Amino acid sequence: MNILIDDSCFDLREHQIMRFDGATGVTVVCLRGELWLTQDGDTRDLVLVPGDRFTLDHEGLTLVSALRPSSLCVEMPVQTSVLRPSLGARARMAISGVRSAVMPAAPFAIRPQ
């Protein structure tokens, strides 16, 4: 299943994986639980806990896996969510291991940094 989204929040079950393709500049914010994040071509593996945020900085595939039941928000770069460029420039995400639909929370505002 492929899902194109704007800024949204998700709940992931333990071991559930969220996949990002070509999503450089997208920020993942951990709200609850523990998330393991790995990017193609990056030797770092990151663990995010509540309050942590990480902006994807490598092209290619990024996987975010819930080490335990977790909640996360995805923030699109301001220029992407405001100007709405082509679909190819938007984050492409697929959630693996999902039997029921993931229900996103209401979008939230992005403040320039």
Buried (B, 14 or more C-beta within 10 A) or exposed (E): EEBEBBBBBBBBBEEBBBBBBBBBBBBBBBBBBBBBBBBEEBEEEBEBEBEBEBBBEBEBBBBBBBBEBBBBBBBBBEEBBEEEEEEEBBBBBEBEEBEEEBEBEEBEEBEEE
